[in-house]
Each structure stands twice: as structure tokens, then as C-alpha cells.
């Protein structure tokens, strides 16, 4: 029987800062525009955490089924790969966490939409279901899109655009075109984490039939692609700040720029694929720090 320690390991806590960055960004932007809703914000954080854990369980399950998690993989040993959690236990785990995600998600969209638009309620419910399906079919199922190079697009949408813009709307009950720019930043940084993961596992993925973008592009072009995403992510938020500037406090997020630049330089020089693994956590935490300082700057700007 799987232990609590094994379930925590399967939940992959180091992925949670990245999952929460988009939610926090959406809440911070809602605050800046004077439309924050505390209940919506709390429910969004809980729902996003549950969906991320569900996604990690499904990823463990799918890669184990396809044999991608094997002795040649350079990343951390997964719980199903090691036998800590069985197939049947993981199915139950996915069912429970997926169910909780759906329940809290319903509460979230009800709190954020029902009082002013029933159609928006059903639209967000559909997006929530789509998020769960996307989390499952990334590596699980017979036609998992992560095995044909579509994972980057999914991460950009479901870690960047959807959480930032969606949470802003659920708080504010209206669209604000400018928030697309910070959403793009979080999307690119999140996709960068996936790209690092795929760069690390490029050889094993290729041998296992998992055709990620690094497998298609090669190691050198993958590093160029990674640098481009990080730089364009920064450009997007700088443009937003220039356009929406109310105070110099809004430039607080610039304090995290050295973290990104130093790691970009090191990644370009790293030749051993295994040595890329620490940069996944570093980029996740840098993205969270970027988001927190950006949102703090927004709050201070209108205080």
C-alpha cells in the first residue's frame, strides 16, 4: 500500500509554485484594477493546486504506461516507476483529486459568475473540464498530445493565458485587454520549465517515442528557443508596465531579472543533460518571485 510520503512525492511539490504563479498574477491584476474578490481568489488557489496535483498523478500514470519512465530517464524516479504506487492506487488517487478539483472548481466559477452571468458560469465550467482533460491526456491515453510535441502549447495556455485572464475575469467580471501581456509572460516562463524538462530527457524521450519539441529541434535549437521564450516573457510585462504605469513601485519585478539572466547563461553553457535538472526548480521559483514582486508593485502603486 502506498505511503503518505509516496503520495507527496507523486504530487511533486516543486511544481506547485509554477501552478500558482498564474493564479497569483490574475489576483494581483484584479487588485490593481480595484476588483479583487477574496473568496474567488482563495477558491482559485485551491482549485489550481488540486488540478496541478491531478496533472502530476496523470503524468506519472501515463509515462509509466508507455515505458518512458525507465532506468535511462535522467530526472527524479517516479512513484509508479519505482513501484511505490500501483496502477490501481494511482487510478484511485486521480479519481479523488480530479473529483475534488471539479467540486472546488464549480464553487469557484459559481462565486465568480453566477450573480451576473449564467452563460459565463457554464463557459467556465467547460474550461474547467477542458483543463482536467488536458491534464490527463498530456501523457495518458492512447493519443496523448505530449508525445507529439503539443505540450508546449498546452502549458502556455493552461499555465499562462487561462489562469491569469480567467482569474482576473472571475474577480472583476469584465475583460481587460492589457492583462494579456502579463499572462503571456507567465505562459512563456511556464513553457520554459517544460522545455528544460524535455531538454534534460531528450535522448530517453527519443528512444521511447515521445516526440517533444527538443526531440524535433535538437539540443542546440532548444536552447535558442528557451532563451527566446524567457526574453519575450520579460518584454511582455515591461510593455504592460510602461502602458499601465501609475507608480515607480510597479518596476519592483525587475529585481528578479538577474535570476533569469544568470540561469540563461548557465543553461547555454551546460552540455550534460542531467545537469539541467536543477534549473527546472530555479525557473519555477524565479517565476513565482517575479509574480509576487510584480503583484506587490501593483498593490503599492494604488495604495
LUMKEKE-869190 format. One record per residue: residue in three letters; residue number from 1; x, y, z negated of N, C-alpha, C in turn. Coordinates in steps of 0.05 Angstrom, whole numbers, plus 5000, padded with zeros to 4 digits. Layout:
 res   n n_c1 n_c2 n_c3 ca_c1 ca_c2 ca_c3 c_c1 c_c2 c_c3
 ALA NUM    X    Y    Z     X     Y     Z    X    Y    Z
...
REM end
This chain:
 res   n n_c1 n_c2 n_c3 ca_c1 ca_c2 ca_c3 c_c1 c_c2 c_c3
 UNK   1 5017 4976 5000  5000  5000  5000 5018 5025 5000
 UNK   2 5010 5044 5017  5026  5069  5019 5026 5085 4993
 UNK   3 5049 5096 4986  5051  5112  4962 5045 5141 4967
 UNK   4 5041 5156 4946  5036  5185  4948 5060 5198 4962
 UNK   5 5084 5189 4955  5108  5200  4967 5108 5196 4997
 UNK   6 5099 5173 5006  5098  5167  5035 5078 5185 5049
 UNK   7 5055 5190 5036  5035  5207  5049 5044 5236 5050
 UNK   8 5059 5245 5030  5070  5272  5031 5091 5274 5053
 UNK   9 5106 5253 5056  5126  5252  5077 5113 5253 5105
 UNK  10 5091 5238 5107  5076  5237  5133 5063 5264 5139
 UNK  11 5056 5279 5118  5044  5305  5122 5064 5326 5132
 UNK  12 5090 5320 5129  5111  5337  5139 5109 5366 5129
 UNK  13 5113 5370 5104  5110  5397  5092 5126 5419 5107
 UNK  14 5148 5411 5119  5165  5432  5132 5151 5444 5157
 UNK  15 5129 5431 5166  5115  5442  5189 5094 5462 5181
 UNK  16 5087 5463 5155  5065  5480  5146 5070 5510 5148
 UNK  17 5095 5520 5143  5100  5549  5146 5093 5558 5175
 UNK  18 5098 5542 5194  5093  5549  5222 5062 5549 5227
 UNK  19 5049 5529 5216  5020  5527  5220 5005 5551 5207
 UNK  20 5016 5561 5185  5003  5583  5170 5010 5610 5181
 UNK  21 5032 5612 5197  5041  5638  5207 5019 5652 5224
 UNK  22 5006 5636 5242  4985  5648  5259 4962 5658 5242
 UNK  23 4954 5642 5222  4932  5650  5205 4938 5675 5189
 UNK  24 4962 5676 5178  4970  5700  5162 4971 5724 5181
 UNK  25 4982 5720 5205  4983  5742  5224 4955 5753 5230
 UNK  26 4936 5735 5235  4909  5744  5240 4896 5759 5217
 UNK  27 4902 5750 5193  4892  5763  5169 4904 5791 5165
 UNK  28 4931 5792 5170  4945  5818  5167 4935 5839 5187
 UNK  29 4929 5830 5211  4919  5848  5232 4891 5857 5224
 UNK  30 4875 5839 5214  4847  5846  5205 4849 5868 5183
 UNK  31 4868 5864 5164  4872  5884  5143 4879 5912 5155
 UNK  32 4897 5911 5174  4906  5936  5187 4883 5951 5200
 UNK  33 4864 5936 5211  4841  5948  5225 4818 5952 5206
 UNK  34 4822 5947 5180  4802  5952  5160 4779 5933 5160
 UNK  35 4785 5907 5166  4763  5888  5169 4769 5861 5156
 UNK  36 4784 5861 5134  4791  5836  5121 4768 5825 5105
 UNK  37 4765 5798 5107  4745  5784  5091 4759 5762 5075
 UNK  38 4759 5764 5049  4775  5747  5032 4766 5718 5035
 UNK  39 4740 5712 5036  4730  5685  5038 4739 5672 5064
 UNK  40 4736 5687 5086  4744  5677  5112 4774 5671 5113
 UNK  41 4790 5689 5101  4819  5685  5101 4827 5660 5086
 UNK  42 4815 5656 5062  4822  5632  5046 4814 5606 5061
 UNK  43 4789 5606 5072  4780  5583  5086 4797 5577 5111
 UNK  44 4806 5598 5124  4824  5595  5147 4850 5582 5140
 UNK  45 4861 5590 5118  4887  5578  5108 4883 5548 5102
 UNK  46 4861 5542 5088  4856  5514  5080 4851 5497 5106
 UNK  47 4835 5507 5124  4829  5492  5149 4854 5488 5165
 UNK  48 4870 5509 5169  4894  5506  5185 4914 5486 5173
 UNK  49 4916 5486 5146  4933  5466  5133 4924 5438 5138
 UNK  50 4898 5433 5135  4887  5407  5140 4890 5398 5169
 UNK  51 4886 5416 5188  4889  5408  5216 4918 5402 5222
 UNK  52 4937 5416 5210  4965  5411  5214 4972 5383 5203
 UNK  53 4962 5377 5180  4968  5350  5168 4956 5328 5185
 UNK  54 4931 5333 5195  4918  5314  5213 4935 5310 5238
 UNK  55 4945 5332 5249  4962  5331  5273 4988 5315 5268
 UNK  56 5000 5318 5244  5024  5304  5238 5019 5274 5234
 UNK  57 4996 5267 5222  4988  5239  5220 4984 5227 5248
 UNK  58 4970 5241 5265  4965  5232  5292 4990 5229 5308
 UNK  59 5009 5247 5304  5035  5246  5318 5050 5221 5309
 UNK  60 5050 5216 5283  5063  5192  5272 5051 5167 5284
 UNK  61 5025 5167 5285  5010  5144  5295 5015 5139 5325
 UNK  62 5013 5161 5341  5016  5159  5370 5044 5150 5378
 UNK  63 5065 5163 5367  5092  5157  5374 5100 5128 5365
 UNK  64 5088 5120 5343  5093  5092  5334 5081 5072 5353
 UNK  65 5057 5078 5362  5043  5060  5381 5059 5057 5407
 UNK  66 5070 5079 5416  5084  5080  5442 5114 5072 5440
 UNK  67 5123 5068 5416  5151  5059  5412 5171 5081 5414
 UNK  68 5162 5107 5414  5181  5129  5415 5196 5133 5389
 UNK  69 5182 5128 5367  5195  5128  5341 5210 5102 5337
 UNK  70 5236 5102 5344  5252  5078  5342 5280 5084 5330
 UNK  71 5297 5065 5330  5323  5068  5317 5341 5088 5332
 UNK  72 5334 5095 5357  5350  5113  5373 5342 5142 5369
 UNK  73 5319 5147 5356  5309  5174  5352 5327 5188 5332
 UNK  74 5333 5214 5338  5353  5229  5321 5340 5244 5298
 UNK  75 5314 5247 5299  5300  5262  5277 5296 5245 5253
 UNK  76 5282 5256 5233  5276  5241  5208 5260 5216 5214
 UNK  77 5265 5195 5199  5250  5170  5203 5221 5174 5195
 UNK  78 5202 5166 5212  5174  5169  5207 5163 5147 5190
 UNK  79 5140 5152 5177  5130  5133  5157 5120 5107 5169
 UNK  80 5108 5109 5193  5099  5084  5206 5123 5069 5219
 UNK  81 5142 5084 5228  5167  5072  5239 5181 5056 5217
 UNK  82 5181 5066 5193  5195  5052  5171 5178 5031 5157
 UNK  83 5152 5031 5164  5133  5012  5151 5122 5021 5125
 UNK  84 5127 5046 5117  5116  5057  5092 5085 5059 5093
 UNK  85 5075 5065 5117  5046  5067  5121 5038 5050 5144
 UNK  86 5018 5033 5140  5010  5015  5162 4991 5029 5181
 UNK  87 4986 5016 5204  4968  5027  5224 4940 5032 5213
 UNK  88 4930 5013 5198  4903  5015  5187 4902 5037 5166
 UNK  89 4923 5040 5150  4923  5061  5130 4925 5088 5143
 UNK  90 4940 5091 5164  4943  5116  5178 4916 5124 5191
 UNK  91 4902 5104 5202  4875  5110  5213 4857 5121 5192
 UNK  92 4857 5109 5168  4840  5119  5146 4849 5147 5138
 UNK  93 4875 5151 5137  4885  5178  5130 4876 5199 5150
 UNK  94 4878 5192 5176  4869  5211  5196 4839 5217 5194
 UNK  95 4824 5196 5189  4795  5199  5186 4788 5218 5163
 UNK  96 4801 5214 5140  4795  5230  5116 4804 5259 5121
 UNK  97 4828 5263 5130  4838  5291  5134 4824 5305 5157
 UNK  98 4818 5290 5178  4803  5301  5200 4775 5309 5191
 UNK  99 4762 5293 5175  4736  5299  5165 4736 5324 5147
 UNK 100 4756 5326 5130  4758  5350  5113 4764 5375 5129
 UNK 101 4780 5372 5150  4785  5394  5168 4759 5404 5181
 UNK 102 4742 5386 5189  4717  5393  5202 4699 5407 5182
 UNK 103 4697 5396 5158  4679  5407  5138 4687 5436 5130
 UNK 104 4713 5439 5125  4723  5466  5118 4721 5485 5142
 UNK 105 4725 5474 5166  4723  5490  5190 4695 5500 5194
 UNK 106 4675 5483 5189  4647  5492  5191 4642 5514 5171
 UNK 107 4652 5511 5147  4649  5532  5127 4662 5558 5136
 UNK 108 4685 5556 5148  4700  5579  5158 4684 5594 5179
 UNK 109 4675 5581 5200  4661  5594  5221 4633 5604 5213
 UNK 110 4621 5589 5194  4595  5599  5184 4599 5626 5169
 UNK 111 4619 5627 5152  4624  5651  5137 4632 5674 5155
 UNK 112 4645 5668 5177  4655  5689  5195 4637 5697 5218
 UNK 113 4615 5681 5223  4599  5688  5247 4569 5687 5243
 UNK 114 4559 5670 5226  4530  5664  5225 4513 5688 5220
 UNK 115 4523 5707 5204  4507  5730  5196 4504 5750 5219
 UNK 116 4520 5748 5240  4517  5767  5262 4514 5754 5290
 UNK 117 4522 5729 5293  4521  5717  5320 4520 5686 5317
 UNK 118 4497 5674 5323  4495  5645  5322 4511 5633 5346
 UNK 119 4511 5647 5368  4526  5636  5391 4556 5635 5385
 UNK 120 4566 5656 5371  4594  5655  5363 4600 5632 5344
 UNK 121 4581 5626 5327  4584  5603  5309 4589 5578 5324
 UNK 122 4571 5572 5343  4574  5547  5359 4598 5547 5377
 UNK 123 4606 5571 5386  4630  5573  5402 4655 5566 5386
 UNK 124 4656 5576 5361  4679  5570  5344 4679 5541 5335
 UNK 125 4655 5530 5331  4654  5501  5324 4666 5484 5347
 UNK 126 4659 5492 5371  4670  5478  5395 4701 5481 5396
 UNK 127 4711 5504 5389  4740  5508  5389 4753 5492 5367
 UNK 128 4739 5489 5344  4750  5472  5323 4752 5443 5331
 UNK 129 4731 5433 5344  4731  5406  5353 4753 5402 5374
 UNK 130 4756 5422 5391  4778  5421  5412 4805 5420 5398
 UNK 131 4808 5435 5376  4834  5435  5362 4840 5407 5351
 UNK 132 4820 5394 5339  4824  5367  5328 4831 5347 5351
 UNK 133 4817 5349 5373  4822  5331  5396 4850 5336 5407
 UNK 134 4858 5362 5408  4885  5368  5418 4906 5357 5399
 UNK 135 4901 5359 5373  4920  5348  5353 4923 5318 5356
 UNK 136 4901 5304 5362  4902  5275  5364 4915 5266 5390
 UNK 137 4906 5278 5412  4915  5268  5438 4942 5279 5447
 UNK 138 4956 5294 5429  4983  5303  5436 5001 5278 5440
 UNK 139 5001 5259 5423  5017  5235  5427 5000 5209 5425
 UNK 140 4976 5210 5414  4959  5187  5411 4941 5183 5435
 UNK 141 4930 5159 5438  4913  5154  5461 4928 5146 5485
 UNK 142 4914 5135 5505  4926  5125  5529 4937 5147 5547
 UNK 143 4924 5171 5546  4932  5193  5564 4940 5217 5547
 UNK 144 4959 5213 5530  4969  5235  5512 4984 5256 5529
 UNK 145 4976 5281 5526  4987  5302  5543 5016 5309 5535
 UNK 146 5024 5303 5510  5051  5308  5502 5072 5292 5517
 UNK 147 5063 5270 5530  5081  5253  5545 5083 5261 5574
 UNK 148 5069 5282 5582  5072  5292  5610 5080 5322 5610
 UNK 149 5091 5332 5588  5102  5359  5588 5083 5381 5583
 UNK 150 5059 5375 5572  5039  5396  5567 5039 5405 5537
 UNK 151 5056 5394 5521  5057  5401  5493 5063 5430 5488
 UNK 152 5081 5441 5504  5088  5470  5500 5064 5488 5504
 UNK 153 5048 5483 5524  5024  5499  5529 5005 5497 5506
 UNK 154 5001 5472 5496  4982  5468  5474 4991 5482 5449
 UNK 155 5017 5481 5442  5027  5494  5418 5024 5525 5421
 UNK 156 5030 5535 5444  5027  5564  5449 4998 5573 5444
 UNK 157 4979 5557 5453  4951  5564  5450 4941 5559 5421
 UNK 158 4947 5535 5410  4935  5528  5384 4951 5537 5360
 UNK 159 4976 5546 5364  4991  5557  5341 4995 5587 5344
 UNK 160 4989 5598 5368  4993  5626  5372 4967 5641 5378
 UNK 161 4957 5639 5402  4934  5654  5411 4909 5648 5394
 UNK 162 4902 5623 5392  4877  5616  5378 4876 5624 5349
 UNK 163 4896 5617 5332  4895  5625  5304 4895 5655 5299
 UNK 164 4913 5669 5314  4915  5698  5309 4890 5712 5318
 UNK 165 4882 5708 5343  4859  5722  5354 4833 5712 5341
 UNK 166 4832 5686 5337  4808  5674  5325 4803 5683 5297
 UNK 167 4824 5683 5280  4821  5691  5252 4816 5721 5250
 UNK 168 4828 5737 5268  4822  5766  5269 4792 5770 5275
 UNK 169 4781 5755 5294  4753  5758  5301 4735 5749 5278
 UNK 170 4742 5727 5266  4725  5717  5244 4725 5737 5220
 UNK 171 4746 5751 5216  4747  5772  5196 4732 5797 5204
 UNK 172 4738 5806 5229  4729  5833  5238 4702 5832 5252
 UNK 173 4696 5809 5264  4671  5806  5280 4671 5823 5306
 UNK 174 4695 5828 5316  4698  5841  5342 4725 5835 5354
 UNK 175 4729 5839 5380  4754  5834  5393 4771 5860 5393
 UNK 176 4797 5857 5391  4815  5879  5393 4838 5870 5411
 UNK 177 4839 5882 5435  4857  5873  5456 4886 5873 5446
 UNK 178 4894 5893 5430  4922  5895  5422 4932 5872 5406
 UNK 179 4915 5857 5392  4924  5835  5375 4935 5812 5392
 UNK 180 4930 5812 5418  4941  5791  5435 4972 5791 5434
 UNK 181 4984 5815 5431  5013  5817  5431 5026 5802 5408
 UNK 182 5018 5807 5382  5029  5791  5361 5022 5761 5363
 UNK 183 4999 5755 5375  4991  5727  5379 5011 5714 5398
 UNK 184 5019 5729 5419  5039  5718  5438 5065 5713 5423
 UNK 185 5073 5730 5405  5098  5727  5390 5098 5701 5374
 UNK 186 5076 5697 5359  5074  5672  5343 5073 5648 5361
 UNK 187 5059 5650 5384  5058  5628  5402 5085 5620 5414
 UNK 188 5101 5640 5421  5127  5634  5432 5146 5623 5411
 UNK 189 5145 5634 5387  5163  5623  5366 5155 5594 5359
 UNK 190 5129 5589 5358  5120  5562  5351 5128 5542 5373
 UNK 191 5125 5551 5398  5133  5534  5421 5163 5529 5420
 UNK 192 5178 5549 5410  5207  5546  5407 5214 5523 5388
 UNK 193 5198 5520 5367  5203  5498  5348 5199 5471 5362
 UNK 194 5178 5469 5378  5173  5444  5392 5195 5439 5412
 UNK 195 5204 5460 5426  5226  5457  5445 5251 5447 5432
 UNK 196 5258 5457 5408  5281  5447  5394 5278 5418 5387
 UNK 197 5254 5410 5379  5248  5382  5372 5253 5365 5397
 UNK 198 5243 5374 5420  5246  5359  5445 5274 5359 5456
 UNK 199 5289 5381 5451  5317  5382  5459 5333 5362 5442
 UNK 200 5327 5360 5417  5340  5341  5399 5336 5312 5409
 UNK 201 5311 5306 5417  5304  5278  5424 5304 5273 5454
 UNK 202 5318 5289 5469  5316  5288  5498 5323 5260 5509
 UNK 203 5344 5248 5499  5353  5222  5510 5333 5200 5503
 UNK 204 5325 5199 5478  5306  5178  5470 5279 5181 5483
 UNK 205 5270 5206 5486  5244  5212  5499 5245 5202 5528
 UNK 206 5267 5208 5542  5270  5200  5569 5269 5169 5572
 UNK 207 5283 5155 5554  5283  5126  5555 5256 5114 5547
 UNK 208 5240 5129 5531  5214  5119  5522 5191 5128 5540
 UNK 209 5197 5142 5561  5176  5151  5579 5161 5175 5571
 UNK 210 5172 5190 5551  5159  5215  5542 5172 5238 5557
 UNK 211 5158 5248 5578  5169  5268  5596 5163 5296 5586
 UNK 212 5179 5305 5567  5176  5332  5556 5189 5352 5575
 UNK 213 5186 5378 5570  5199  5398  5587 5229 5396 5587
 UNK 214 5242 5391 5564  5271  5387  5564 5280 5363 5581
 UNK 215 5264 5342 5581  5270  5319  5598 5269 5327 5627
 UNK 216 5249 5344 5634  5246  5354  5662 5268 5374 5669
 UNK 217 5275 5392 5651  5293  5414  5657 5322 5407 5652
 UNK 218 5328 5389 5634  5355  5384  5626 5363 5401 5602
 UNK 219 5385 5393 5589  5394  5406  5564 5401 5436 5568
 UNK 220 5415 5442 5590  5424  5470  5594 5401 5488 5599
 UNK 221 5383 5481 5617  5360  5498  5623 5341 5500 5599
 UNK 222 5340 5479 5583  5323  5480  5559 5332 5501 5539
 UNK 223 5359 5506 5538  5369  5526  5520 5363 5554 5531
 UNK 224 5364 5557 5558  5357  5583  5570 5327 5588 5565
 UNK 225 5310 5568 5569  5282  5570  5564 5276 5578 5535
 UNK 226 5291 5566 5517  5287  5572  5488 5294 5601 5482
 UNK 227 5316 5610 5493  5324  5638  5488 5304 5657 5500
 UNK 228 5293 5651 5523  5273  5668  5536 5248 5670 5519
 UNK 229 5239 5648 5507  5215  5649  5491 5219 5666 5466
 UNK 230 5242 5663 5453  5247  5679  5429 5248 5708 5435
 UNK 231 5262 5715 5456  5265  5744  5464 5238 5756 5472
 UNK 232 5222 5742 5488  5196  5752  5496 5177 5754 5472
 UNK 233 5180 5736 5453  5165  5738  5429 5170 5764 5414
 UNK 234 5195 5771 5413  5203  5796  5399 5193 5820 5415
 UNK 235 5195 5819 5442  5186  5841  5458 5156 5847 5454
 UNK 236 5140 5826 5452  5111  5829  5449 5104 5844 5423
 UNK 237 5116 5837 5401  5110  5851  5376 5121 5879 5375
 UNK 238 5144 5884 5387  5155  5911  5389 5136 5929 5405
 UNK 239 5126 5918 5427  5107  5933  5443 5082 5940 5427
 UNK 240 5072 5920 5412  5048  5925  5395 5054 5948 5375
 UNK 241 5077 5947 5363  5083  5966  5342 5086 5995 5353
 UNK 242 5099 5996 5377  5101  6022  5390 5073 6034 5396
 UNK 243 5055 6016 5405  5029  6024  5414 5010 6031 5391
 UNK 244 5014 6017 5368  4995  6019  5346 5008 6032 5321
 UNK 245 5030 6046 5325  5046  6056  5301 5031 6077 5286
 UNK 246 5029 6072 5260  5017  6092  5241 5038 6101 5221
 UNK 247 5059 6084 5217  5079  6089  5197 5105 6074 5204
 UNK 248 5127 6084 5194  5153  6070  5197 5153 6043 5183
 UNK 249 5135 6039 5163  5134  6014  5149 5128 5990 5169
 UNK 250 5116 5996 5191  5108  5975  5210 5132 5962 5223
 UNK 251 5156 5974 5219  5180  5962  5231 5195 5944 5211
 UNK 252 5182 5938 5189  5195  5920  5169 5203 5893 5181
 UNK 253 5187 5883 5199  5193  5857  5211 5220 5855 5225
 UNK 254 5231 5879 5232  5258  5880  5245 5280 5869 5227
 UNK 255 5275 5868 5201  5295  5857  5183 5301 5827 5189
 UNK 256 5282 5813 5202  5287  5785  5207 5301 5781 5234
 UNK 257 5305 5801 5250  5318  5798  5276 5345 5784 5275
 UNK 258 5362 5791 5255  5388  5776  5254 5385 5746 5251
 UNK 259 5364 5737 5236  5360  5708  5233 5356 5695 5259
 UNK 260 5340 5707 5277  5334  5696  5303 5359 5697 5321
 UNK 261 5373 5719 5321  5396  5722  5339 5419 5704 5331
 UNK 262 5424 5702 5305  5446  5684  5296 5440 5655 5304
 UNK 263 5415 5647 5300  5409  5619  5307 5409 5615 5338
 UNK 264 5400 5634 5353  5402  5632  5382 5431 5627 5391
 UNK 265 5449 5642 5380  5477  5640  5387 5488 5612 5380
 UNK 266 5480 5602 5356  5489  5576  5347 5477 5554 5364
 UNK 267 5452 5557 5372  5438  5536  5388 5452 5534 5415
 UNK 268 5459 5557 5427  5473  5557  5453 5500 5542 5452
 UNK 269 5512 5543 5429  5539  5531  5425 5537 5502 5416
 UNK 270 5514 5493 5407  5511  5466  5397 5509 5446 5420
 UNK 271 5527 5427 5421  5527  5407  5442 5515 5380 5432
 UNK 272 5519 5374 5406  5508  5349  5395 5479 5352 5389
 UNK 273 5462 5336 5402  5433  5338  5399 5424 5335 5370
 UNK 274 5437 5317 5355  5429  5313  5327 5433 5339 5310
 UNK 275 5452 5355 5318  5457  5380  5303 5436 5401 5307
 UNK 276 5418 5397 5325  5396  5416  5330 5374 5414 5308
 UNK 277 5373 5392 5294  5351  5387  5276 5347 5409 5255
 UNK 278 5368 5418 5242  5364  5439  5221 5352 5465 5232
 UNK 279 5355 5470 5258  5345  5495  5270 5314 5494 5272
 UNK 280 5302 5471 5271  5272  5470  5271 5261 5483 5246
 UNK 281 5272 5474 5223  5263  5486  5198 5270 5515 5196
 UNK 282 5294 5523 5206  5302  5550  5204 5284 5568 5221
 UNK 283 5276 5559 5245  5259  5576  5262 5231 5577 5250
 UNK 284 5221 5556 5238  5195  5556  5224 5195 5577 5202
 UNK 285 5216 5576 5185  5217  5595  5163 5222 5623 5172
 UNK 286 5238 5626 5193  5243  5653  5204 5217 5665 5215
 UNK 287 5201 5648 5228  5175  5657  5238 5156 5665 5216
 UNK 288 5156 5650 5194  5140  5657  5171 5149 5683 5159
 UNK 289 5176 5687 5156  5187  5712  5145 5180 5735 5163
 UNK 290 5182 5732 5189  5175  5752  5209 5146 5760 5205
 UNK 291 5128 5740 5202  5100  5745  5199 5093 5759 5174
 UNK 292 5105 5750 5152  5100  5763  5126 5109 5792 5125
 UNK 293 5132 5798 5135  5142  5825  5136 5126 5843 5155
 UNK 294 5118 5831 5177  5101  5846  5196 5075 5853 5183
 UNK 295 5062 5834 5169  5037  5839  5156 5040 5858 5132
 UNK 296 5062 5856 5117  5067  5874  5095 5070 5903 5106
 UNK 297 5084 5905 5129  5087  5932  5141 5060 5943 5149
 UNK 298 5042 5927 5159  5015  5936  5167 5000 5946 5143
 UNK 299 5002 5931 5121  4987  5938  5096 4998 5964 5085
 UNK 300 5024 5967 5084  5037  5991  5073 5030 6015 5090
 UNK 301 5027 6010 5116  5023  6032  5135 4996 6046 5131
 UNK 302 4976 6031 5120  4950  6043  5116 4943 6047 5087
 UNK 303 4963 6043 5069  4959  6046  5041 4961 6075 5032
REM end
